[in-house]
Amino acid sequence: MHQRPPAIDDLRSAIQSACQPQNVHRIVAGRQAVMAMPREWVLQSIEQTVAGCLDLSDDWQYRRLLELAGQLDDDLVRRFVAIGSRSDDENVLEAARDFQK
């Protein structure tokens, strides 16, 4: 019996919780919610979901996203670093450099 993947809205909500708040407990809870979802499904869905729910020109959200991606997959980190590397914002560029491997 196959388990149905979570709803995209659940992923969106977990990503927002992991990346937008200033409160560490909410960030950790969001990360845990993402990590509890089926990994392959998250990896297939995360980039499109992020594009619709986060402001990657905001260095706080961008840095939290890179931290979350680091828990998921090194290739995902590289793809998100490439996005930040094209930013005009020095803080976003710094975050991208910090996460280059």
KOLTIMAR-68308 format. One record per atom (N, C-alpha, C): x, y, z; atom name; residue in three letters. Coordinates in pm, 1 decimal. Layout:
# residues N
r X = X, Y = Y, Z = Z, atom = CA, rest = ala
...
This chain:
# residues 101
r X = 84.1, Y = -117.6, Z = 0.0, atom = N, rest = met
r X = 0.0, Y = 0.0, Z = 0.0, atom = CA, rest = met
r X = 89.3, Y = 124.9, Z = 0.0, atom = C, rest = met
r X = 65.6, Y = 213.6, Z = -94.8, atom = N, rest = his
r X = 144.1, Y = 336.5, Z = -105.4, atom = CA, rest = his
r X = 80.3, Y = 445.2, Z = -20.6, atom = C, rest = his
r X = 166.6, Y = 515.1, Z = 50.3, atom = N, rest = gln
r X = 120.1, Y = 628.5, Z = 127.6, atom = CA, rest = gln
r X = 114.8, Y = 750.3, Z = 35.7, atom = C, rest = gln
r X = 6.9, Y = 826.7, Z = 47.0, atom = N, rest = arg
r X = -4.0, Y = 946.6, Z = -35.9, atom = CA, rest = arg
r X = 92.5, Y = 1052.4, Z = 13.4, atom = C, rest = arg
r X = 153.2, Y = 1126.7, Z = -80.4, atom = N, rest = pro
r X = 243.7, Y = 1233.8, Z = -36.5, atom = CA, rest = pro
r X = 164.4, Y = 1342.2, Z = 36.5, atom = C, rest = pro
r X = 232.2, Y = 1419.1, Z = 118.0, atom = N, rest = pro
r X = 164.8, Y = 1530.4, Z = 185.8, atom = CA, rest = pro
r X = 115.2, Y = 1631.9, Z = 83.4, atom = C, rest = pro
r X = 29.5, Y = 1719.0, Z = 126.4, atom = N, rest = ala
r X = -19.1, Y = 1826.2, Z = 39.3, atom = CA, rest = ala
r X = 90.2, Y = 1931.4, Z = 22.7, atom = C, rest = ala
r X = 95.5, Y = 1991.2, Z = -94.6, atom = N, rest = ile
r X = 190.7, Y = 2100.3, Z = -119.7, atom = CA, rest = ile
r X = 172.2, Y = 2211.6, Z = -16.9, atom = C, rest = ile
r X = 49.0, Y = 2236.1, Z = 24.5, atom = N, rest = asp
r X = 24.8, Y = 2339.3, Z = 126.4, atom = CA, rest = asp
r X = 97.3, Y = 2307.1, Z = 256.6, atom = C, rest = asp
r X = 107.7, Y = 2177.9, Z = 290.2, atom = N, rest = asp
r X = 180.2, Y = 2138.0, Z = 411.0, atom = CA, rest = asp
r X = 329.5, Y = 2167.7, Z = 395.4, atom = C, rest = asp
r X = 383.2, Y = 2138.2, Z = 277.5, atom = N, rest = leu
r X = 524.1, Y = 2168.0, Z = 251.6, atom = CA, rest = leu
r X = 547.0, Y = 2318.4, Z = 254.8, atom = C, rest = leu
r X = 460.1, Y = 2393.1, Z = 189.5, atom = N, rest = arg
r X = 473.1, Y = 2539.8, Z = 187.2, atom = CA, rest = arg
r X = 472.9, Y = 2595.4, Z = 330.2, atom = C, rest = arg
r X = 380.2, Y = 2550.3, Z = 411.2, atom = N, rest = ser
r X = 370.0, Y = 2597.8, Z = 548.9, atom = CA, rest = ser
r X = 494.8, Y = 2562.0, Z = 629.9, atom = C, rest = ser
r X = 545.3, Y = 2440.9, Z = 611.9, atom = N, rest = ala
r X = 665.6, Y = 2397.6, Z = 683.8, atom = CA, rest = ala
r X = 787.2, Y = 2478.3, Z = 639.6, atom = C, rest = ala
r X = 800.4, Y = 2503.8, Z = 509.6, atom = N, rest = ile
r X = 912.4, Y = 2584.4, Z = 458.4, atom = CA, rest = ile
r X = 905.2, Y = 2726.2, Z = 513.8, atom = C, rest = ile
r X = 786.6, Y = 2784.2, Z = 512.3, atom = N, rest = gln
r X = 771.8, Y = 2919.3, Z = 565.6, atom = CA, rest = gln
r X = 808.0, Y = 2923.1, Z = 713.7, atom = C, rest = gln
r X = 765.4, Y = 2822.7, Z = 789.6, atom = N, rest = ser
r X = 799.7, Y = 2817.3, Z = 932.0, atom = CA, rest = ser
r X = 949.6, Y = 2799.7, Z = 953.2, atom = C, rest = ser
r X = 1014.4, Y = 2726.1, Z = 864.3, atom = N, rest = ala
r X = 1157.7, Y = 2700.3, Z = 876.9, atom = CA, rest = ala
r X = 1242.1, Y = 2820.7, Z = 835.5, atom = C, rest = ala
r X = 1186.4, Y = 2912.1, Z = 757.3, atom = N, rest = cys
r X = 1268.4, Y = 3017.0, Z = 696.4, atom = CA, rest = cys
r X = 1229.1, Y = 3160.8, Z = 731.3, atom = C, rest = cys
r X = 1105.8, Y = 3184.6, Z = 769.6, atom = N, rest = gln
r X = 1062.6, Y = 3322.4, Z = 789.1, atom = CA, rest = gln
r X = 1069.9, Y = 3374.7, Z = 932.5, atom = C, rest = gln
r X = 1036.4, Y = 3293.9, Z = 1034.2, atom = N, rest = pro
r X = 1031.9, Y = 3349.1, Z = 1170.5, atom = CA, rest = pro
r X = 1169.9, Y = 3386.7, Z = 1224.0, atom = C, rest = pro
r X = 1168.7, Y = 3469.9, Z = 1325.1, atom = N, rest = gln
r X = 1290.4, Y = 3503.0, Z = 1398.4, atom = CA, rest = gln
r X = 1306.3, Y = 3409.8, Z = 1518.2, atom = C, rest = gln
r X = 1198.8, Y = 3343.3, Z = 1559.2, atom = N, rest = asn
r X = 1196.9, Y = 3257.5, Z = 1676.3, atom = CA, rest = asn
r X = 1255.8, Y = 3121.1, Z = 1643.0, atom = C, rest = asn
r X = 1361.3, Y = 3082.6, Z = 1714.5, atom = N, rest = val
r X = 1432.0, Y = 2958.0, Z = 1684.1, atom = CA, rest = val
r X = 1342.4, Y = 2835.5, Z = 1699.6, atom = C, rest = val
r X = 1249.6, Y = 2838.6, Z = 1792.8, atom = N, rest = his
r X = 1161.9, Y = 2722.8, Z = 1812.4, atom = CA, rest = his
r X = 1071.1, Y = 2700.3, Z = 1692.0, atom = C, rest = his
r X = 1023.1, Y = 2808.4, Z = 1633.7, atom = N, rest = arg
r X = 939.3, Y = 2796.0, Z = 1513.3, atom = CA, rest = arg
r X = 1022.2, Y = 2749.2, Z = 1394.2, atom = C, rest = arg
r X = 1144.7, Y = 2798.2, Z = 1384.0, atom = N, rest = ile
r X = 1234.0, Y = 2756.5, Z = 1275.6, atom = CA, rest = ile
r X = 1262.0, Y = 2606.3, Z = 1285.7, atom = C, rest = ile
r X = 1297.5, Y = 2561.1, Z = 1404.5, atom = N, rest = val
r X = 1327.0, Y = 2419.0, Z = 1425.8, atom = CA, rest = val
r X = 1203.5, Y = 2333.7, Z = 1398.6, atom = C, rest = val
r X = 1087.1, Y = 2378.3, Z = 1444.4, atom = N, rest = ala
r X = 963.6, Y = 2303.2, Z = 1419.5, atom = CA, rest = ala
r X = 935.0, Y = 2293.5, Z = 1269.5, atom = C, rest = ala
r X = 959.5, Y = 2401.6, Z = 1195.9, atom = N, rest = gly
r X = 940.4, Y = 2399.2, Z = 1051.1, atom = CA, rest = gly
r X = 1035.5, Y = 2302.6, Z = 983.7, atom = C, rest = gly
r X = 1162.0, Y = 2303.9, Z = 1026.0, atom = N, rest = arg
r X = 1260.7, Y = 2211.5, Z = 969.6, atom = CA, rest = arg
r X = 1222.1, Y = 2067.0, Z = 999.1, atom = C, rest = arg
r X = 1178.1, Y = 2041.9, Z = 1121.7, atom = N, rest = gln
r X = 1137.3, Y = 1906.1, Z = 1158.6, atom = CA, rest = gln
r X = 1018.2, Y = 1860.1, Z = 1076.0, atom = C, rest = gln
r X = 925.1, Y = 1952.2, Z = 1049.2, atom = N, rest = ala
r X = 808.9, Y = 1917.3, Z = 967.5, atom = CA, rest = ala
r X = 851.2, Y = 1880.4, Z = 825.8, atom = C, rest = ala
r X = 945.0, Y = 1955.8, Z = 769.3, atom = N, rest = val
r X = 994.6, Y = 1922.9, Z = 634.9, atom = CA, rest = val
r X = 1065.5, Y = 1788.2, Z = 637.1, atom = C, rest = val
r X = 1149.8, Y = 1765.9, Z = 736.7, atom = N, rest = met
r X = 1227.6, Y = 1642.3, Z = 743.7, atom = CA, rest = met
r X = 1139.5, Y = 1519.8, Z = 767.4, atom = C, rest = met
r X = 1021.5, Y = 1538.7, Z = 823.7, atom = N, rest = ala
r X = 929.6, Y = 1427.2, Z = 848.8, atom = CA, rest = ala
r X = 855.0, Y = 1384.7, Z = 722.0, atom = C, rest = ala
r X = 860.5, Y = 1467.3, Z = 619.2, atom = N, rest = met
r X = 792.1, Y = 1435.7, Z = 492.7, atom = CA, rest = met
r X = 880.2, Y = 1341.9, Z = 410.2, atom = C, rest = met
r X = 819.6, Y = 1268.1, Z = 317.1, atom = N, rest = pro
r X = 899.6, Y = 1177.5, Z = 232.3, atom = CA, rest = pro
r X = 1008.7, Y = 1254.7, Z = 157.7, atom = C, rest = pro
r X = 1132.8, Y = 1215.2, Z = 179.7, atom = N, rest = arg
r X = 1250.1, Y = 1288.1, Z = 129.3, atom = CA, rest = arg
r X = 1246.3, Y = 1308.6, Z = -21.9, atom = C, rest = arg
r X = 1223.7, Y = 1203.2, Z = -97.8, atom = N, rest = glu
r X = 1223.1, Y = 1216.8, Z = -244.7, atom = CA, rest = glu
r X = 1115.6, Y = 1314.4, Z = -291.1, atom = C, rest = glu
r X = 999.7, Y = 1308.5, Z = -229.9, atom = N, rest = trp
r X = 890.5, Y = 1399.4, Z = -265.7, atom = CA, rest = trp
r X = 929.7, Y = 1543.5, Z = -234.3, atom = C, rest = trp
r X = 991.1, Y = 1564.7, Z = -117.0, atom = N, rest = val
r X = 1036.2, Y = 1699.5, Z = -80.3, atom = CA, rest = val
r X = 1137.4, Y = 1750.0, Z = -182.7, atom = C, rest = val
r X = 1235.4, Y = 1665.8, Z = -217.6, atom = N, rest = leu
r X = 1338.7, Y = 1707.4, Z = -312.7, atom = CA, rest = leu
r X = 1279.8, Y = 1739.0, Z = -450.3, atom = C, rest = leu
r X = 1173.8, Y = 1669.4, Z = -488.9, atom = N, rest = gln
r X = 1108.8, Y = 1696.2, Z = -617.7, atom = CA, rest = gln
r X = 1023.2, Y = 1822.2, Z = -613.3, atom = C, rest = gln
r X = 974.8, Y = 1858.3, Z = -494.5, atom = N, rest = ser
r X = 875.0, Y = 1965.4, Z = -482.7, atom = CA, rest = ser
r X = 929.5, Y = 2096.3, Z = -426.9, atom = C, rest = ser
r X = 1044.0, Y = 2093.2, Z = -362.2, atom = N, rest = ile
r X = 1085.5, Y = 2208.2, Z = -281.3, atom = CA, rest = ile
r X = 1118.4, Y = 2332.7, Z = -363.6, atom = C, rest = ile
r X = 1185.0, Y = 2316.7, Z = -476.2, atom = N, rest = glu
r X = 1227.0, Y = 2437.2, Z = -550.2, atom = CA, rest = glu
r X = 1107.4, Y = 2516.2, Z = -602.0, atom = C, rest = glu
r X = 1010.3, Y = 2448.2, Z = -658.3, atom = N, rest = gln
r X = 890.8, Y = 2516.7, Z = -708.2, atom = CA, rest = gln
r X = 810.9, Y = 2575.9, Z = -592.0, atom = C, rest = gln
r X = 805.7, Y = 2504.5, Z = -481.0, atom = N, rest = thr
r X = 731.8, Y = 2553.9, Z = -364.9, atom = CA, rest = thr
r X = 798.5, Y = 2678.1, Z = -307.6, atom = C, rest = thr
r X = 931.0, Y = 2674.5, Z = -294.9, atom = N, rest = val
r X = 1006.5, Y = 2789.1, Z = -243.4, atom = CA, rest = val
r X = 983.1, Y = 2912.0, Z = -330.5, atom = C, rest = val
r X = 982.2, Y = 2892.6, Z = -461.1, atom = N, rest = ala
r X = 964.3, Y = 3005.5, Z = -553.3, atom = CA, rest = ala
r X = 832.8, Y = 3079.1, Z = -527.5, atom = C, rest = ala
r X = 733.2, Y = 3007.9, Z = -478.9, atom = N, rest = gly
r X = 603.7, Y = 3069.7, Z = -455.6, atom = CA, rest = gly
r X = 578.8, Y = 3116.0, Z = -313.7, atom = C, rest = gly
r X = 672.6, Y = 3087.4, Z = -220.5, atom = N, rest = cys
r X = 639.9, Y = 3121.8, Z = -81.9, atom = CA, rest = cys
r X = 749.6, Y = 3196.5, Z = -5.9, atom = C, rest = cys
r X = 869.6, Y = 3205.2, Z = -61.1, atom = N, rest = leu
r X = 976.4, Y = 3277.0, Z = 8.6, atom = CA, rest = leu
r X = 1026.8, Y = 3392.8, Z = -75.9, atom = C, rest = leu
r X = 1082.0, Y = 3491.6, Z = -7.5, atom = N, rest = asp
r X = 1146.2, Y = 3605.3, Z = -73.0, atom = CA, rest = asp
r X = 1297.0, Y = 3581.3, Z = -65.3, atom = C, rest = asp
r X = 1354.8, Y = 3529.5, Z = -173.0, atom = N, rest = leu
r X = 1497.0, Y = 3495.0, Z = -171.2, atom = CA, rest = leu
r X = 1587.1, Y = 3617.4, Z = -183.8, atom = C, rest = leu
r X = 1529.2, Y = 3735.8, Z = -194.8, atom = N, rest = ser
r X = 1609.2, Y = 3858.6, Z = -187.9, atom = CA, rest = ser
r X = 1622.0, Y = 3904.3, Z = -42.3, atom = C, rest = ser
r X = 1550.8, Y = 3837.7, Z = 47.8, atom = N, rest = asp
r X = 1560.3, Y = 3864.3, Z = 191.0, atom = CA, rest = asp
r X = 1667.8, Y = 3772.6, Z = 247.2, atom = C, rest = asp
r X = 1777.9, Y = 3830.6, Z = 295.3, atom = N, rest = asp
r X = 1891.0, Y = 3745.9, Z = 334.8, atom = CA, rest = asp
r X = 1858.4, Y = 3654.6, Z = 452.3, atom = C, rest = asp
r X = 1767.2, Y = 3695.2, Z = 540.6, atom = N, rest = trp
r X = 1728.3, Y = 3607.6, Z = 651.5, atom = CA, rest = trp
r X = 1660.8, Y = 3481.4, Z = 598.0, atom = C, rest = trp
r X = 1559.9, Y = 3499.9, Z = 513.2, atom = N, rest = gln
r X = 1488.3, Y = 3385.4, Z = 457.5, atom = CA, rest = gln
r X = 1581.1, Y = 3299.0, Z = 372.6, atom = C, rest = gln
r X = 1666.3, Y = 3364.1, Z = 295.4, atom = N, rest = tyr
r X = 1757.8, Y = 3290.7, Z = 207.8, atom = CA, rest = tyr
r X = 1856.0, Y = 3205.6, Z = 289.9, atom = C, rest = tyr
r X = 1911.9, Y = 3263.5, Z = 394.3, atom = N, rest = arg
r X = 2007.6, Y = 3189.3, Z = 477.5, atom = CA, rest = arg
r X = 1939.2, Y = 3071.7, Z = 548.0, atom = C, rest = arg
r X = 1818.4, Y = 3092.4, Z = 597.9, atom = N, rest = arg
r X = 1744.1, Y = 2982.6, Z = 662.2, atom = CA, rest = arg
r X = 1713.6, Y = 2872.3, Z = 560.5, atom = C, rest = arg
r X = 1683.3, Y = 2910.9, Z = 436.6, atom = N, rest = leu
r X = 1658.6, Y = 2812.3, Z = 331.7, atom = CA, rest = leu
r X = 1783.9, Y = 2729.6, Z = 304.9, atom = C, rest = leu
r X = 1898.9, Y = 2794.9, Z = 299.6, atom = N, rest = leu
r X = 2023.4, Y = 2721.6, Z = 277.5, atom = CA, rest = leu
r X = 2051.0, Y = 2624.9, Z = 392.6, atom = C, rest = leu
r X = 2020.6, Y = 2665.8, Z = 514.5, atom = N, rest = glu
r X = 2037.6, Y = 2575.9, Z = 628.6, atom = CA, rest = glu
r X = 1945.5, Y = 2454.4, Z = 615.8, atom = C, rest = glu
r X = 1821.1, Y = 2479.0, Z = 577.1, atom = N, rest = leu
r X = 1726.3, Y = 2368.5, Z = 556.3, atom = CA, rest = leu
r X = 1774.6, Y = 2277.2, Z = 444.0, atom = C, rest = leu
r X = 1816.3, Y = 2335.7, Z = 334.0, atom = N, rest = ala
r X = 1864.7, Y = 2256.4, Z = 220.3, atom = CA, rest = ala
r X = 1984.3, Y = 2171.6, Z = 261.5, atom = C, rest = ala
r X = 2069.4, Y = 2225.5, Z = 348.7, atom = N, rest = gly
r X = 2185.0, Y = 2151.9, Z = 396.7, atom = CA, rest = gly
r X = 2147.7, Y = 2025.4, Z = 472.8, atom = C, rest = gly
r X = 2030.6, Y = 2024.6, Z = 531.1, atom = N, rest = gln
r X = 1982.5, Y = 1905.4, Z = 600.8, atom = CA, rest = gln
r X = 1924.0, Y = 1804.1, Z = 503.0, atom = C, rest = gln
r X = 1894.4, Y = 1848.5, Z = 382.7, atom = N, rest = leu
r X = 1826.4, Y = 1763.0, Z = 285.6, atom = CA, rest = leu
r X = 1918.6, Y = 1700.7, Z = 181.8, atom = C, rest = leu
r X = 2001.5, Y = 1785.7, Z = 116.4, atom = N, rest = asp
r X = 2074.2, Y = 1733.9, Z = 0.0, atom = CA, rest = asp
r X = 2180.4, Y = 1835.3, Z = -44.4, atom = C, rest = asp
r X = 2303.3, Y = 1789.1, Z = -65.0, atom = N, rest = asp
r X = 2411.5, Y = 1878.9, Z = -106.5, atom = CA, rest = asp
r X = 2386.2, Y = 1941.3, Z = -243.6, atom = C, rest = asp
r X = 2328.8, Y = 1865.5, Z = -335.6, atom = N, rest = asp
r X = 2300.3, Y = 1919.9, Z = -468.2, atom = CA, rest = asp
r X = 2195.1, Y = 2030.4, Z = -460.2, atom = C, rest = asp
r X = 2098.2, Y = 2013.6, Z = -371.5, atom = N, rest = leu
r X = 1996.4, Y = 2116.8, Z = -350.7, atom = CA, rest = leu
r X = 2062.3, Y = 2244.5, Z = -298.9, atom = C, rest = leu
r X = 2155.9, Y = 2230.9, Z = -207.5, atom = N, rest = val
r X = 2229.5, Y = 2347.5, Z = -157.4, atom = CA, rest = val
r X = 2298.1, Y = 2417.7, Z = -273.8, atom = C, rest = val
r X = 2365.0, Y = 2342.7, Z = -360.5, atom = N, rest = arg
r X = 2434.0, Y = 2403.7, Z = -475.6, atom = CA, rest = arg
r X = 2336.6, Y = 2480.0, Z = -565.4, atom = C, rest = arg
r X = 2218.8, Y = 2424.5, Z = -587.0, atom = N, rest = arg
r X = 2120.4, Y = 2492.7, Z = -672.9, atom = CA, rest = arg
r X = 2071.6, Y = 2622.3, Z = -608.6, atom = C, rest = arg
r X = 2048.2, Y = 2618.9, Z = -477.6, atom = N, rest = phe
r X = 2005.3, Y = 2741.5, Z = -409.8, atom = CA, rest = phe
r X = 2119.4, Y = 2842.9, Z = -398.4, atom = C, rest = phe
r X = 2241.9, Y = 2797.0, Z = -382.1, atom = N, rest = val
r X = 2358.3, Y = 2886.6, Z = -381.1, atom = CA, rest = val
r X = 2368.2, Y = 2958.3, Z = -515.9, atom = C, rest = val
r X = 2344.7, Y = 2885.8, Z = -624.3, atom = N, rest = ala
r X = 2351.0, Y = 2946.9, Z = -757.7, atom = CA, rest = ala
r X = 2248.7, Y = 3059.6, Z = -770.8, atom = C, rest = ala
r X = 2131.5, Y = 3042.7, Z = -711.7, atom = N, rest = ile
r X = 2029.7, Y = 3148.6, Z = -715.5, atom = CA, rest = ile
r X = 2081.0, Y = 3272.0, Z = -641.7, atom = C, rest = ile
r X = 2134.2, Y = 3252.8, Z = -522.2, atom = N, rest = gly
r X = 2183.3, Y = 3365.5, Z = -442.7, atom = CA, rest = gly
r X = 2304.5, Y = 3432.8, Z = -503.0, atom = C, rest = gly
r X = 2384.1, Y = 3356.9, Z = -576.3, atom = N, rest = ser
r X = 2504.5, Y = 3411.6, Z = -639.4, atom = CA, rest = ser
r X = 2472.0, Y = 3514.1, Z = -747.2, atom = C, rest = ser
r X = 2348.6, Y = 3514.9, Z = -793.5, atom = N, rest = arg
r X = 2305.4, Y = 3610.9, Z = -896.2, atom = CA, rest = arg
r X = 2238.1, Y = 3734.2, Z = -835.5, atom = C, rest = arg
r X = 2234.2, Y = 3741.0, Z = -703.4, atom = N, rest = ser
r X = 2165.0, Y = 3850.4, Z = -635.2, atom = CA, rest = ser
r X = 2244.3, Y = 3980.3, Z = -642.4, atom = C, rest = ser
r X = 2172.8, Y = 4091.1, Z = -635.5, atom = N, rest = asp
r X = 2235.3, Y = 4222.9, Z = -626.2, atom = CA, rest = asp
r X = 2257.9, Y = 4262.5, Z = -480.1, atom = C, rest = asp
r X = 2200.2, Y = 4186.3, Z = -387.6, atom = N, rest = asp
r X = 2208.6, Y = 4217.9, Z = -245.1, atom = CA, rest = asp
r X = 2335.1, Y = 4156.8, Z = -185.1, atom = C, rest = asp
r X = 2418.9, Y = 4240.0, Z = -125.3, atom = N, rest = glu
r X = 2546.2, Y = 4193.2, Z = -71.1, atom = CA, rest = glu
r X = 2527.1, Y = 4088.6, Z = 39.1, atom = C, rest = glu
r X = 2421.4, Y = 4101.7, Z = 119.7, atom = N, rest = asn
r X = 2397.0, Y = 4004.9, Z = 226.9, atom = CA, rest = asn
r X = 2356.8, Y = 3868.7, Z = 171.9, atom = C, rest = asn
r X = 2280.2, Y = 3868.5, Z = 64.4, atom = N, rest = val
r X = 2242.6, Y = 3742.3, Z = -1.0, atom = CA, rest = val
r X = 2366.7, Y = 3679.7, Z = -64.6, atom = C, rest = val
r X = 2447.4, Y = 3761.9, Z = -129.3, atom = N, rest = leu
r X = 2572.4, Y = 3711.7, Z = -189.2, atom = CA, rest = leu
r X = 2663.5, Y = 3651.2, Z = -82.3, atom = C, rest = leu
r X = 2671.7, Y = 3716.1, Z = 32.0, atom = N, rest = glu
r X = 2753.8, Y = 3664.7, Z = 141.8, atom = CA, rest = glu
r X = 2701.1, Y = 3528.8, Z = 189.3, atom = C, rest = glu
r X = 2569.8, Y = 3517.6, Z = 202.7, atom = N, rest = ala
r X = 2511.2, Y = 3389.4, Z = 245.1, atom = CA, rest = ala
r X = 2543.5, Y = 3280.7, Z = 142.5, atom = C, rest = ala
r X = 2531.8, Y = 3313.3, Z = 13.5, atom = N, rest = ala
r X = 2562.3, Y = 3215.9, Z = -91.1, atom = CA, rest = ala
r X = 2709.0, Y = 3170.9, Z = -80.9, atom = C, rest = ala
r X = 2798.2, Y = 3266.4, Z = -60.3, atom = N, rest = arg
r X = 2940.9, Y = 3232.1, Z = -45.2, atom = CA, rest = arg
r X = 2963.3, Y = 3145.1, Z = 78.1, atom = C, rest = arg
r X = 2892.7, Y = 3173.8, Z = 187.3, atom = N, rest = asp
r X = 2909.0, Y = 3096.5, Z = 310.4, atom = CA, rest = asp
r X = 2870.7, Y = 2950.0, Z = 291.0, atom = C, rest = asp
r X = 2778.9, Y = 2923.4, Z = 198.8, atom = N, rest = phe
r X = 2729.6, Y = 2786.8, Z = 179.7, atom = CA, rest = phe
r X = 2790.7, Y = 2715.4, Z = 60.2, atom = C, rest = phe
r X = 2880.9, Y = 2782.8, Z = -11.7, atom = N, rest = gln
r X = 2950.8, Y = 2713.7, Z = -121.0, atom = CA, rest = gln
r X = 3040.9, Y = 2609.2, Z = -60.8, atom = C, rest = gln
r X = 3049.2, Y = 2493.7, Z = -127.2, atom = N, rest = lys
r X = 3132.5, Y = 2384.5, Z = -72.7, atom = CA, rest = lys
r X = 3257.2, Y = 2369.2, Z = -155.3, atom = C, rest = lys
